[in-house]
Amino acid sequence: MWDKIALILLIIGGVNWGLVGIFEFDMVAWLFGGSAAILSRIIYILVALSAIWCISLLFKDESTVEATSSH
């Protein structure tokens, strides 16, 4: 479950960075009151923590990943 939550947050972060790169539009900041707003900062922190969590996915044994993803 934590892996899926982390991946969802990384997708949100990736899409946001894509919007920033292509259109200079920060969707998280727009939705939550600016990039310095506390809610925006919480989202940015959660995305960063998700990225750190997903580093562990690189080192998981494939049989472990398949066994846990089938549940």
Residue pairs with C-beta under 8 A, 6 or more apart in sequence:
2 53
3 53
3 54
3 57
3 68
3 69
5 50
6 49
6 50
6 51
6 53
6 54
7 50
7 54
9 46
9 47
9 50
10 47
10 50
10 51
10 54
12 28
12 43
12 47
13 44
13 47
13 50
13 51
15 27
16 26
16 27
16 28
16 47
19 25
19 26
19 27
20 26
26 35
28 35
28 40
28 43
28 44
29 35
29 37
29 40
31 40
32 39
32 40
32 43
33 39
33 40
34 40
35 41
35 44
57 65
